[in-house]
Amino acid sequence: MNNLIKNSFFTFIKPLTPSVTQIPTRLHLSIMSSINNEIPTATPINKRAQEVSPLPKVKKQKLKRYKAKKADPTSPSGVLQFEIDDLLKTHNLTRDEVSNDISAILNDFSRDDENSITHKYHRIVNDVEILTLTSSGDGLALIDNPVEQTKKQIAIVPFGLPGDVTNIRVFKTHPHYVETDLLDVNKKSPIRRDDLIKDKYFGKASGSQFEFLTYEKQLEIKKHTITNAYKYFAPRLMGEGLLPTTGTTIASPLQYNYRTKITPHFDMPRKVKVLEERPPLGFGQKGRPTWRKDTLEVGGHSSTLDIDSCALATDILNTGLTNERRKFNTEYKNYKKGATILLRENTIVLDESKDIKEQLGEGSRDENGEVSYVELEDKEHGVKLIKTCVTNQRQIVAEYVDGYTFNFTAGEFFQNNNSILPIVTKYVRENLQIPNSKADEPNYLVDAYCGSGLFSVCSSKGVDKVTGVEISADSVSFAEKNAKTNGIKNCDFIVGKAEKLFESISTPNDRTSVILDPPRKGCDEVFMKQLADYYPARIVYISCNVHSQARDIEYFIKETEKGSHYKIESLRGFDFFPQTHHVESVCVLSRV
């Protein structure tokens, strides 16, 4: 049908009314048939929607915001900020000139692209000179910012030494520094002595930092750490000349094989419910360094290194490690999650009238099921000792220090280098003595944070009474037993918080010395105020964190009512952990 007939038909044929029954004629049928053949059939709306592909919805990316974690200023990350400021001052730079665009990295949705901002930041940088060391034993360097050409970046380089020229790989970015791996040492620092390294895992494991330094250089660095700590956290004392020169760091009699406790661990791989392969058992790896080319495969490449020996641990602990690894090889499938294995040295004073095996108690066992042990001799006190390795955290173990025996639970804290303990306890004991005392004048001692009684017992000679205080009732129980075991009758112990210690102290303050040996976080202001109010004759502050110690000493002297009546007699470190950056600090104060 042509267009004229079509148009005529739609124009003049009207719908029939319901009251009239009209039978379509043959002409009608013929016309309608022609129309149906030539006019395309209409597609239903719902079917058309199915045939047309919908436009994809663009998912709006949610922008990430960087949230800085609040760090204790005396923690490693807090101290690093002071060390960064020192480096900036030396090189006449500001914080803005070394700032990194963290938001750009967090919101880099094309990070797999080689041209992405993430790839620009996380790259290999060659011929980088290490400028200084942090208190954590890592090198610090300045490198060019890869995105903003007028800026620099501060790079942390583990195992880098001042004077090294290195190749590094940047793998993590922070607002004012980047973390890196040491890939190559192109030019060695004058102080680098790689020939001194004894540990095959050094340069990968995170436990030690200084094995490539002479021991004299290690002690010098630790002295510098103490001086810097007081510069950062006691600036008023330093500025007013109230600090003595930091003394020489006291060496450990043992530089290797001294640790009496280690804790190897393993992790359960993600989304794995049953272990089919034995996971690495050992200690954490410090990034992915490759600078020691001859040991690249040692320990594997997981975040946890598979370690079969520890150069810092005692002989019996290494025997225990061998035993427990053998046991783990057959039992790892029984674990449903990662775990830490305790290896604690236990010391037994040998009773030569009895068979050795009868005195051993429970401990790590060899392939024949026998408890492993080693024999030693204390020639100074004329006794023979047996060392075993304990793995049960609740088992009672013993430590032998300068002729005294101390019992405590294996999982509890006790100093981990018994070779230096006689030296430290003697130093503390001597510095507790009140000068110019008359023969008939009494001397008293208060041991805050006394634990299981190490300093209380070892300092009990030469004083009329020792009062120890500890928040842990179990520790106080052990302290009381340890005093009794060692025949010490002038020690009393109190369960309570050190912050409320002086409420129960009745000894005259002008004849009393105080020992402070707090945890890493140090003392709080309430305690320091009470200490000043008590006004003891002498104070010996022992700390495993010299930075919190420096903060506390400045607060005590400058902020408490009677603190200004004290002077710092001496300040020095003790090397409890050779081959590492750690240093124990002892500060002695006396009334002016």
C-alpha positions in Angstrom: 0.0 0.0 0.0 1.3 3.4 -0.9 1.6 6.3 1.5 -1.5 8.0 0.2 -3.8 5.0 1.0 -2.1 4.7 4.4 -2.7 8.3 5.3 -6.3 8.2 4.0 -7.1 5.1 5.9 -5.8 6.5 9.3 -7.5 9.8 8.6 -11.0 8.7 7.6 -11.6 5.3 9.2 -13.0 6.0 12.7 -13.5 3.6 15.5 -16.9 1.7 15.5 -19.4 2.5 18.2 -20.2 -0.3 20.6 -23.9 -0.2 19.7 -23.2 -1.2 16.1 -22.0 -4.6 15.2 -20.0 -4.4 12.1 -18.7 -7.4 10.2 -15.4 -6.6 8.5 -15.6 -6.9 4.7 -13.1 -8.6 2.5 -11.8 -5.1 1.5 -11.3 -4.2 5.2 -9.4 -7.4 5.8 -7.3 -6.9 2.7 -6.4 -3.3 3.7 -5.6 -4.3 7.3 -3.5 -7.2 6.2 -1.5 -4.9 3.9 -1.0 -2.4 6.8 0.2 -5.1 9.2 2.7 -6.4 6.7 4.2 -3.0 6.0 4.2 -1.3 9.4 6.9 -2.7 11.7 5.6 -4.5 14.8 6.1 -2.4 18.0 8.6 -3.7 20.5 7.2 -3.9 24.0 8.8 -1.4 26.4 10.1 -4.0 28.9 11.8 -6.1 26.1 13.4 -3.0 24.6 14.9 -2.1 28.0 16.4 -5.6 28.2 18.0 -5.3 24.7 19.6 -1.9 25.3 22.8 -2.2 27.5 22.4 0.1 30.5 25.2 2.7 31.1 27.6 1.4 33.8 27.4 3.1 37.1 30.5 5.0 38.0 31.4 4.1 41.6 32.5 7.2 43.5 35.8 6.6 45.1 35.8 7.5 48.8 38.8 9.7 49.5 41.0 8.5 52.4 42.2 10.8 55.0 45.5 10.4 56.8 45.1 10.0 60.5 48.4 10.4 62.4 48.7 8.0 65.4 49.4 9.7 68.6 52.7 8.5 69.9 54.3 8.8 73.3 57.1 11.3 72.8 59.5 9.0 74.7 58.6 6.0 72.4 60.9 5.2 69.5 58.5 6.9 67.0 58.3 9.9 69.3 62.0 10.2 69.8 62.5 10.0 66.0 60.7 13.3 65.6 63.4 15.0 67.8 66.1 13.3 65.7 64.5 14.5 62.5 64.5 18.1 63.8 68.2 17.7 64.7 69.0 16.6 61.1 66.9 19.5 59.6 68.7 22.0 61.8 72.1 20.7 60.7 71.1 21.0 57.0 69.2 24.3 57.4 65.9 22.7 56.3 62.3 23.1 57.6 59.6 20.5 58.1 57.7 21.8 55.1 60.8 21.2 52.9 60.8 17.5 53.8 57.0 16.9 53.9 55.4 14.2 51.8 52.0 14.3 50.1 50.4 11.4 52.1 46.9 12.1 50.8 48.1 11.7 47.2 49.5 8.2 48.0 46.5 7.1 50.0 44.1 8.2 47.2 46.2 6.9 44.3 43.7 4.6 42.7 46.0 3.8 39.8 48.9 2.6 41.9 49.4 -0.4 39.7 50.3 2.0 36.9 54.1 2.5 36.6 53.5 6.2 36.2 51.3 6.4 39.4 52.3 8.7 42.3 52.9 5.6 44.4 55.5 4.2 42.0 57.2 7.6 41.9 57.5 7.6 45.7 58.3 4.0 46.2 61.4 3.5 44.1 65.1 2.7 44.2 67.5 5.5 44.9 71.2 5.0 44.3 74.3 6.5 45.9 72.7 7.7 49.1 75.0 8.9 51.8 74.1 8.0 55.4 74.4 11.1 57.6 73.7 10.0 61.2 72.2 7.3 63.4 69.0 7.3 65.3 68.7 6.0 68.9 67.0 2.9 67.4 70.3 2.1 65.5 69.0 3.0 62.0 70.8 5.3 59.6 69.3 8.6 58.5 69.8 10.1 55.0 68.5 13.0 52.8 67.2 12.2 49.3 65.4 14.1 46.6 61.7 14.2 46.6 60.6 12.4 43.4 57.5 14.6 42.8 58.2 18.0 44.2 61.7 19.0 42.9 62.3 21.7 45.4 61.9 19.3 48.3 63.9 16.6 50.1 62.9 13.5 51.9 64.3 12.0 55.1 65.1 8.3 54.7 65.4 5.8 57.5 68.0 3.1 56.4 68.3 0.1 58.8 71.9 -1.3 58.8 73.2 1.9 57.3 76.1 3.7 59.1 77.2 7.3 58.9 79.6 7.6 56.0 78.2 4.7 54.0 77.2 5.4 50.4 74.3 3.1 49.6 71.6 2.0 47.2 68.2 1.9 48.9 64.6 1.0 48.1 61.8 3.2 49.4 58.8 1.1 50.4 56.7 3.2 52.9 56.0 6.9 53.2 55.2 8.9 56.3 54.4 12.7 56.6 58.1 13.6 57.3 60.2 10.5 56.5 60.2 7.4 54.4 61.2 3.8 55.3 63.7 2.0 53.1 65.6 -1.3 52.6 69.4 -1.3 52.3 70.2 -2.9 48.9 73.9 -2.3 48.5 76.8 -0.6 50.3 78.8 1.1 47.5 81.3 2.7 49.8 81.8 1.6 53.4 81.8 3.9 56.4 85.1 4.2 58.3 83.4 2.6 61.3 81.9 -0.3 59.4 83.5 -3.7 60.2 81.6 -6.4 58.4 84.3 -8.9 59.3 83.1 -8.8 62.9 79.7 -10.2 62.1 79.1 -13.6 63.7 75.4 -14.0 63.2 74.3 -15.4 59.8 70.9 -13.7 60.3 72.4 -10.3 61.0 71.3 -7.7 58.4 67.9 -9.4 58.0 66.7 -10.1 61.5 65.3 -7.2 63.5 66.8 -8.2 66.9 70.3 -6.7 66.5 71.7 -3.5 64.8 75.4 -3.2 65.8 77.3 -6.5 65.0 79.4 -4.7 62.4 80.8 -2.2 64.9 83.7 -2.7 67.4 82.4 -3.1 70.9 84.1 0.2 71.9 82.2 2.0 69.2 78.9 0.4 70.4 79.5 1.7 73.9 80.4 5.2 72.6 77.2 5.3 70.6 75.1 4.3 73.6 76.7 7.1 75.7 75.7 9.5 72.9 72.1 8.1 73.1 71.9 9.0 76.8 73.3 12.5 76.2 70.8 13.1 73.4 67.9 11.8 75.5 68.6 14.5 78.1 69.0 17.1 75.4 65.6 16.3 74.0 63.7 15.7 77.3 65.6 17.7 79.9 66.5 20.9 77.9 66.2 23.2 80.9 68.6 21.1 83.0 71.0 21.1 80.1 70.6 24.8 79.4 71.2 25.7 83.0 74.3 23.4 83.3 72.6 21.1 85.8 73.6 17.9 84.1 76.9 16.2 84.7 79.0 14.8 81.8 77.5 11.4 80.8 79.8 8.7 82.1 81.4 5.9 80.0 78.9 3.1 79.3 79.7 0.1 81.5 80.5 -3.0 79.3 78.8 -6.4 79.5 81.2 -9.2 80.4 79.5 -11.2 77.6 79.0 -9.6 74.2 77.3 -12.7 72.7 75.4 -15.7 74.2 74.1 -13.6 77.1 70.3 -13.5 76.7 68.5 -15.7 79.2 65.2 -15.4 77.5 64.1 -15.5 73.9 60.6 -15.9 72.3 60.6 -17.3 68.8 57.2 -17.2 67.1 55.3 -18.2 63.9 52.3 -16.8 62.1 49.3 -18.5 60.6 49.0 -17.6 56.9 45.9 -15.7 56.0 42.8 -17.6 55.0 44.5 -20.9 56.1 42.6 -23.0 58.7 44.8 -26.1 58.6 48.6 -25.8 58.1 49.8 -28.1 55.4 53.3 -26.8 55.4 55.5 -25.9 58.3 55.6 -22.1 58.6 58.8 -20.2 59.5 59.6 -20.3 63.2 61.9 -17.5 64.5 62.0 -13.8 64.6 60.8 -10.8 62.5 62.6 -9.7 59.4 63.6 -6.0 59.2 62.1 -5.1 55.8 63.6 -6.8 52.7 67.3 -5.9 52.7 69.8 -7.4 50.3 73.1 -5.8 51.3 74.6 -9.1 52.7 74.8 -11.0 49.4 76.2 -14.2 50.9 73.2 -14.7 53.2 70.3 -13.7 51.0 68.6 -17.0 51.3 69.3 -17.6 55.0 66.1 -17.7 57.0 63.9 -17.4 54.0 62.0 -14.3 52.8 58.9 -14.3 54.9 58.1 -11.5 57.4 59.2 -14.0 60.0 62.7 -15.5 59.5 63.1 -19.3 60.0 65.9 -19.2 62.6 67.7 -22.3 63.9 70.1 -20.5 66.3 70.4 -17.2 68.1 73.9 -15.6 68.5 72.7 -13.5 71.5 71.1 -16.3 73.4 72.9 -18.6 76.0 74.0 -22.0 75.0 71.2 -23.8 76.8 68.6 -21.6 75.1 70.1 -22.5 71.7 69.9 -26.2 72.7 66.2 -25.6 73.7 65.6 -23.9 70.4 66.9 -27.0 68.6 64.6 -29.2 70.7 61.5 -27.1 70.2 62.0 -26.8 66.4 62.3 -30.5 66.2 59.0 -30.8 68.2 57.4 -28.2 66.0 58.3 -30.0 62.8 55.9 -32.8 63.9 53.2 -30.8 65.7 52.7 -27.7 63.6 49.5 -29.1 62.0 47.8 -29.1 65.5 48.0 -25.3 65.7 44.9 -23.3 64.7 46.6 -19.9 65.0 50.1 -18.4 65.3 51.9 -18.8 68.6 55.0 -17.7 70.5 57.3 -20.2 72.2 59.0 -19.2 75.5 62.6 -20.2 76.0 63.7 -19.2 79.5 67.0 -20.2 81.2 66.6 -21.8 84.6 69.6 -22.0 87.0 70.0 -24.7 89.6 72.7 -24.6 92.3 74.0 -28.2 92.1 73.8 -30.4 95.2 76.7 -32.7 94.5 75.3 -35.3 97.0 72.4 -36.0 94.6 72.2 -37.2 91.0 72.0 -34.4 88.5 68.9 -35.7 86.7 67.0 -35.7 90.0 67.6 -32.0 90.3 66.7 -30.9 86.8 62.9 -30.5 87.0 60.9 -30.1 83.8 62.5 -28.5 80.8 63.1 -28.7 77.0 63.8 -32.3 76.0 66.2 -33.7 73.4 65.4 -36.4 70.7 65.7 -39.1 73.4 63.2 -37.5 75.7 65.8 -36.4 78.2 65.8 -32.9 79.7 68.7 -31.0 78.2 71.2 -29.2 80.5 74.6 -27.7 80.7 77.0 -27.4 83.7 78.8 -24.2 84.7 80.9 -23.2 87.7 80.8 -20.0 89.8 84.4 -19.9 90.9 84.0 -16.7 93.0 81.4 -18.3 95.2 82.6 -21.9 94.9 79.4 -23.5 93.5 78.5 -25.5 90.5 75.5 -24.6 88.5 73.1 -26.4 86.2 71.3 -24.6 83.3 68.1 -25.9 81.8 65.6 -24.4 79.3 62.0 -23.9 80.5 59.1 -23.5 78.0 56.2 -23.4 80.4 55.3 -19.8 81.2 53.8 -20.7 84.6 56.7 -22.8 85.7 58.8 -21.4 88.5 62.4 -20.8 87.4 65.5 -19.6 89.2 68.2 -17.0 88.4 71.5 -16.9 90.2 73.0 -13.4 90.8 76.2 -12.7 92.7 75.6 -15.6 95.1 71.9 -14.9 95.5 69.1 -17.1 94.1 65.9 -15.6 92.8 62.7 -17.5 92.0 60.0 -16.2 89.7 57.5 -17.4 87.1 59.1 -18.1 83.8 56.7 -15.8 81.9 57.3 -12.8 84.3 59.9 -10.0 83.8 63.4 -10.5 85.0 66.6 -8.9 83.6 67.8 -10.9 80.6 71.6 -10.6 80.9 72.8 -12.2 84.1 76.4 -11.6 83.3 76.1 -7.8 84.0 73.8 -8.0 86.9 76.5 -8.3 89.6 78.1 -5.2 88.2 74.8 -3.2 88.2 73.7 -4.3 91.6 77.1 -3.4 93.1 76.9 0.0 91.5 73.4 0.7 92.8 74.3 -0.6 96.3 77.4 1.7 96.5 75.4 4.8 95.3 72.7 4.3 97.8 75.1 5.0 100.7 74.5 8.3 102.4 77.8 10.3 102.5 79.3 11.4 105.8 77.1 9.0 107.8 78.2 8.3 111.4 78.7 4.7 112.4 75.7 4.7 114.7 73.3 6.3 112.3 70.8 4.0 110.7 70.3 3.6 106.9 67.1 2.7 105.2 66.1 1.7 101.7 62.9 2.0 99.7 62.7 -0.1 96.5 59.8 1.1 94.3 58.8 -1.2 91.5 60.7 -4.0 93.3 59.5 -6.9 91.2 60.7 -10.2 92.7 63.2 -8.4 94.8 66.5 -8.2 92.8 67.7 -4.8 94.0 66.1 -5.2 97.4 67.9 -8.4 98.2 71.2 -7.4 96.6 71.2 -4.0 98.3 70.2 -5.3 101.8 73.7 -5.4 103.1 74.7 -2.1 104.7 71.2 -0.9 105.5 69.0 -1.5 108.5 65.8 -2.0 106.6 64.5 -2.4 103.1 60.9 -1.8 102.1 59.9 -3.0 98.6 56.7 -2.1 96.9 55.1 -3.8 93.8 51.7 -3.7 92.2 51.8 -7.4 91.5 50.8 -9.6 94.5 52.5 -12.6 92.9 55.8 -10.7 92.5 55.6 -9.6 96.2 55.1 -13.2 97.2 58.2 -14.2 95.2 60.2 -11.3 96.7 59.3 -12.4 100.2 60.3 -16.0 99.4 63.5 -14.8 97.8 64.5 -12.8 100.8 63.9 -15.8 103.0 65.7 -18.2 100.7 68.8 -16.0 100.8 68.7 -15.5 104.5 67.8 -11.8 104.3 65.8 -10.7 107.4 65.7 -7.0 107.0 63.4 -6.8 103.9 59.6 -6.1 104.0 57.4 -6.0 100.9 54.2 -4.2 100.2 51.5 -4.8 97.6 50.4 -1.5 96.2 50.9 1.1 93.6 54.1 3.1 93.6 52.0 6.2 93.3 50.7 5.6 96.9 54.0 4.2 98.2 55.0 6.9 100.6 51.7 6.7 102.5 53.0 3.6 104.2 56.6 4.5 104.6 57.6 5.3 108.2 61.4 5.5 108.0 63.0 8.9 108.5 63.5 10.6 105.1 67.0 12.0 105.8 68.3 8.5 106.5 66.4 6.8 103.6 67.5 6.2 100.0 65.1 5.3 97.2 65.5 3.0 94.2 63.3 3.6 91.2 63.2 0.9 88.5 59.9 1.6 86.6 58.7 0.1 83.3 59.5 1.7 80.0 56.8 4.4 80.3 58.6 5.7 83.4 57.0 7.4 86.5 53.9 9.6 86.4 53.7 13.1 87.8 51.7 12.1 90.9 54.5 9.7 92.0 57.3 12.2 91.3 55.4 14.8 93.5 55.1 12.3 96.3 58.7 11.4 96.0 59.7 15.0 96.3 57.4 15.5 99.3 58.9 12.5 101.0 62.3 14.1 100.4 64.7 11.1 100.6 68.4 11.6 101.1 69.4 9.9 97.8 67.6 8.5 94.7 69.0 6.0 92.3 66.8 5.9 89.1 67.4 2.8 86.9 65.7 2.8 83.5 65.4 0.7 80.4 64.2 3.8 78.5 66.5 6.7 79.0 64.1 9.1 77.3 61.3 8.7 79.9 64.0 8.8 82.6 65.2 12.2 81.3 61.6 13.5 81.2 61.0 12.4 84.8 64.2 13.8 86.1 63.6 17.2 84.6 60.0 17.2 85.9 61.2 16.2 89.4 63.9 18.9 89.7 62.0 21.7 87.9 58.4 21.2 88.7 58.1 19.7 92.2 58.2 21.8 95.3 61.4 20.3 96.7 63.0 19.0 93.5 65.3 22.0 93.2 67.0 20.8 96.4 68.5 17.9 94.5 71.5 17.7 92.2 72.3 15.0 89.7 75.5 13.4 90.9 76.1 11.0 88.0 74.6 9.7 84.8 75.8 6.7 82.9 74.7 3.7 80.9 75.0 -0.1 81.4 75.2 -2.3 78.3 72.6 -5.0 79.0 72.2 -5.8 75.3 75.4 -5.8 73.3 75.1 -5.8 69.5 71.8 -3.9 69.9 70.9 -0.2 70.2 69.4 -0.7 73.7 71.0 0.8 76.8 70.1 0.8 80.5 70.6 4.2 82.2 71.3 4.9 85.9 70.9 8.4 87.3 72.0 9.2 90.9 70.5 12.2 92.7 71.3 13.6 96.1 70.0 16.4 98.3 72.1 19.5 98.1 
